[in-house]
Amino acid sequence: MNAIGLRLALRVGALALKFALTMIIARTLGFDAVAAYGFAVAASVVASKVLGLGFSTELNRQLSDDTPADAIRTAKRLFALYGTVYALLCLLMAASGLVSGPWRVSALPTTPLWLIALVACAEHAALEVNSYVYALHRTHAATWLLFVRTGAWAGVAIAALMLHAIGSIEALFAIWLVTNVGVVVAGWTLMNRVARGLPPSRARVIAPAGLAKVWVDGVPFFVALLLLSILQYLERFVAAGVLTANELGRYVFVWSIANAIQTVAAATVVFAAGPRLVRAAAGSDDAFRRELLHAAAASLLLSGAAAIGLFALRVPIFQLAHGGGGAWQTNELSLLGLSFVLRALTDVLWAAAVAQRKGRPVAISMALLALICLPVSIMLVRSLDGLGAACAHLVASVAVAVTMVWIIASRASPALRLPRGAADAA
């Protein structure tokens, strides 16, 4: 198996393990536990963007250079900063718990938020180190680290649940936490080995001013990506304060099934399209337009086929997890399936925005959409419960996709504008 085939196989394998874990949690611990797990996943994704503090995009670019010694030193200083932020966040949660009892979400009455915060911090640390290894062009090692933190730990958790070695969602979180710590240790071990093999740099150790420069260059993309992540999970956070644990767990279960659509498209289309779009953006508008339209078509074709396949298999999937499979779940899956097809397309559009360095207009637009979608989500969830959450997710997906198309087509770039003859004919 070649390198590309191995990476794809590991990504699909990780997806299958995470999907299986959701079903096993539903079968062994119930939908209340699915709700807690789903909330932790959403919190980890959003926190991974927040805790990045805007450094990741520019730092990864510097690590990709031929002489990354200074960038590795910057990464070490940055990780010291991250550690301080992690400690402050966890201390805040612990101190609040001592004063007024553990912070909890109404739909998660038995899961303290400090534990979810700890998992989110570990997830962010593992994500950052994994991205550094990728940026240093150690693709094979980075691919295996990615598999461990996104799939292998889920396999261990599945085995532990099936063998009754663990019997609570807190124990499952412990496995997740330990795995991420292991990835961080392995990643830094590899980075230190790379640093020792580099020629000595004449530059001084990066000062705080150097970190500030990295932050300024990367902050527009940080804000834009953070807001996109919030819009991905907005209705889930709203639902956590409105629905019961069982209702939220059932919605998260259906959401997890539909999310496979976006994950598969990202692994097979977006990862490869991003570098090509960057290269095309440096050339002619026609080349960029062709590359973007090709990637968008491939994403829609693949995600559409995945959506149809999941819908066709919905009954055995629901039955396998003892999840019912009534009309309301079918309707939720239909809405979320369409929504994730649009999200897969948005991933391609995001790669195009990065290629054209449009972090600022995307950030501003996503901020406005978040302000609009929040009250809409609250209204829909309160009115229609889980089905309303699915509707809210679809509304946000439509708004994000339309906005991204508009930004790429009209904001300071003629790449997607129709040729004059075609415009006249229209």
C-alpha positions, 0 to 999 in steps of 0.5 A: 500500500502506498503512502496515500493509500495508507493515509486514507485507510487510517482516516477511514479506519479512525472514522469507523472506530469513532462511529462504532464507539458512539453506537457502543456507548449507546448500547452499553451506557445509554443515550445520557452517556452519548449526550455527555460524549457528544458535548465533550466532542463539541467542546473539544473542537471549539476549545481547540480553536479557542486555545490555539490563540491565533498562532497555529496557521503562521507557526505551521507555515514557518515550521514548513520552511527548509530551516525550521530551527527557530520555529521549533524554538517558537513552538516550545515557547508557545507550548509554555504559554498553552500550559499556563492557559490550561492551568488557569482554565482548569483552576477556574473550573475547580475553584468555581466548583468549590464555591458553588458545587461542580459546574454542570450542564442541565442535560448532563447532570452527572458530568462536571464541566471541569472534566470536559475542560480537562479533556478539551485541553488535552485534545488541543495539545495533541492537535497542536503537536500533531500539526507541528509534526505534519508541518515538519514534513514527517508525514508518516509519523504524523499520520500515525499520531493522527490515527492514535488520537482520533481512532485507536483510543476509540478502539481501546474504549470499545474493547473496555466497554465490551469487556466491562472493564469500564462502566462510566463515561468518566472512565471513557474520558480518562482513556481519551485523556491519557491517549492525548497525553501520549500523543503529546509526548511522542510528538515532542520527542520526534520534534526534539530529534528533528531539532537536534539534526538541524544545523545550528541557527545564527538567529537569536532565540525567539523573543516575545515580540516574535510570538506577537508577529506570528499571532498578528499574521495568523489571527484573521484565520484563527477568528474565522476558523473559530467562528466556523467551528462554533457554527458547526456545533451551535445548535448542540450547545443550545440543545444542551440547555433545553433538551433532556439528556436522553433527547440530546443523546439521541440527537447526538447519535443521529448527528454522529452518523451524518457527520461521516459525510463531511469526514469522508469528504474532508479526508479524500478531497479537501486534504488534497485540494488545499495545497493545489488551491494555494498553488493555483491562486498564485497563477491565473484566475482561470486556473484557480477557478478550474481547480476550485470547481473541480474540488467542489464537484468532487466534494458534492459527488462524494458527500452526496453518495455518502448521504444516500448510502447512510440514508439507505442503511439507516434502519440497521444502523438505528437498530444496532444501537437500540436507537429506535429508528422512527419517523423523527430520527429519519427526518433528523437524518435527512436534514443533517445529511443535507446539512453535512453535504453543504458542510463538506462543500464549505470545507473546500470553500474554506481551503479556497479562502485560505489560498486567497488569504481572505481570513478577514472577510470570512471572520467578519461574515461568520461573526454576523452569521453567528449573531443571526443563527443563535436566536434562530437555533434557540427558537427552533430547538425550543419549538421542535426539540431534536428535529429543531436542532437538525433544522438549525444545523441545516439553516446554519449550513446553508447560510455559511455555504452561501456566504463563502461562495459570495466572498470567494466570488466577489471579494477582491478576486475575479476568480469565479466571475463569469467570462463577459460572454457568459455573463451577457448570455445569462 
